[in-house]
């Protein structure tokens, strides 16, 4: 249902500028830098992500990922962004608004990752702060949701620092690194203060 949809399926999403970061839709030319950052950050990322498929870092898998992103955008189901550091255009991570529900909900879920060399340097905080106005303004959502493993203190800090409030605890919520894991549930509403 596209009730309240504001982005045309034929539009190319503009880049979103933040404090020292730029968010933009992934493109085919991003493959080499994306694969290198993900590979070099594998040990850092694996504890917090779903199990990586054997071919996850191949060019073919990246092309399939781009096709899925484009299809999700056309159907107003998800919006995927890569995050680049403004000073040198270095890829630092990714952020996805997914599971968009229109109609009476007007909600979506946020997921994110940061490459190991760029962790705890404020890039994801800046990216999240840039994404929130896009979600509430351009996409006209009412509610943003995020979940994190209780032991992921960096993620807990990120969500709380960017205005998300803890709303609950979900047992065996997501299968992360091959194991069903409990998660803390967070949300931010359009009218919540910054």
Number of C-alpha atoms within 10 A of each C-alpha: 11 14 10 13 17 13 16 12 15 8 9 12 14 9 13 17 18 20 14 15 24 23 25 18 22 19 12 10 8 13 19 14 13 19 16 13 19 22 15 13 16 14 11 16 17 15 15 18 16 15 14 13 8 8 10 15 17 12 14 12 15 21 14 11 14 18 12 14 20 19 15 18 22 17 15 22 18 21 23 23 23 23 30 22 19 16 9 9 12 15 21 23 24 22 22 19 22 20 16 22 19 19 11 9 11 19 24 23 18 21 15 19 19 22 20 17 12 16 15 12 9 13 23 24 20 19 28 20 18 18 21 22 15 13 19 18 13 12 17 18 24 18 20 22 22 22 24 23 20 14 12 13 11 11 20 21 12 17 22 14 14 17 18 22 18 17 13 12 16 15 11 12 16 18 14 18 15 13 12 13 17 19 20 19 20 21 22 23 17 16 9 11 8 11
